[in-house]
Amino acid sequence: MRKLWREMFSNYCLSIGQPLDVDAWLSSVEEMDRRKAMARDATRMQRRKLMMGYALCQDSQFAEAGVFIERSEDELVSAHNNEPLKPFSSSDLAFHPTETEEMLALLNDDFGQEKIDPSLFPVPEENAINFESVGKSSILHSSPFLSKVMSYIKRHNVPFEHVDVWVPNYQGNSKSKCILGFAGSATSDQEIPASGKAPAQKMDADSKFNLLAFGDYSQKFSFSVGCGLPGRVFESCTSTWEAGSHTHFERSGGAAQWGIKTVVGIPIPSPNVGRIVTVLYSRHARLHNQSLVSKLQDEFSKLLPTPKWKLVIDMGNPSASVQAGPGTIKPLLTNSLKMAPTSARAPV
């Protein structure tokens, strides 16, 4: 409820002599706004799960050798059966349509004042943390390097709204065995219009939600050298610009679900691993601009990205007997402008 309308209503009550418990009334209004926001978040998260299921079905079906996708047991079953992930159970959400087509029709997030009654969505308080989780998994990998890249994009009106980074992880001491892993992403809160001309416009909440969800989806992937867009850019040390149907894009299913229209991969020199790959994404079809790519490569190279790694141990179910699962090496990007220089020896 808009603040201006609240003030007008309060003043009207005072003008006609109608007693009004302001504190109680404002509390009820805030509760209504909160429940409406939670209902909207619930439908977004429901839609996100369906979209991720569709994307995984498509991308896993057509994945080439050397493209690795991290999937849960439910995701493996869904991909095998060529169907989307099952919606949340009724215990997760009070709002639970049973038909996929009806769900997709309802989940357009086109909420008007007349279209929603917050009392119909008694979302449990404990589920609120799930609504805020979108984008967190990729944001946790964020780094000074990514922050600098996004700042440059916004400051210079670069026509891309999302960026992620892929870092080589050498297996043992052999540089011939290398896997490129997801090292974080960043999403802008503004975008250049489809025309490609500044000034930038504020991005709506739904568009940003979709880009954050795509960032979460991307971290499921890793690539051998020469495979997938990051692997090809890493191997050739040559930038690439893909727009339209994404014929050779290994996450084309995710791109279709979350509205990615243009993808640009740029190799960036790194002091300790040779090079990394920075990938830019846009929701609009951007015309190829090689001079822009060259400029971005030069500017990003000045940031001297310096990857480090942390070992993540899967501890399994906390309620069961704890046994450490296999370790996963997760890349972390630091930045020599912020951090002390590291050893030039390739990390293990």
Buried (B, 14 or more C-beta within 10 A) or exposed (E): EEEEEBEEBBEEBEEEEEEEEEEEBEEEBEEBEBBBBBBBBBBBBBBBBBBBBBBBBBBBEEBEEBBBBEBEEEBEEBBEEEEBBEBBEEEBBBBBBEEBEEBBEBBEEEEEEEEBEBEEBEBEEEBBEBBEEBBEBBBEBBBBBBBBBBEBBBEEBBBBBBBBBBBBBBEEEEEEEBBBBBBBBBBBBBBBEEEBEEEBEEBEEBBBBBBBBBBBBBBBBBBBBEBBBBBBBBBEEEBBBBBEEBEEBBBBBBBBBBBBBBBBBBBBBBBBBBBBBBBBBBBBEBEEBEEBBEEBBEBBBEBBBBBBBEEEEEEEEEEEEEEEEEEEBBBBBBBBEEBEEBEEEBBE
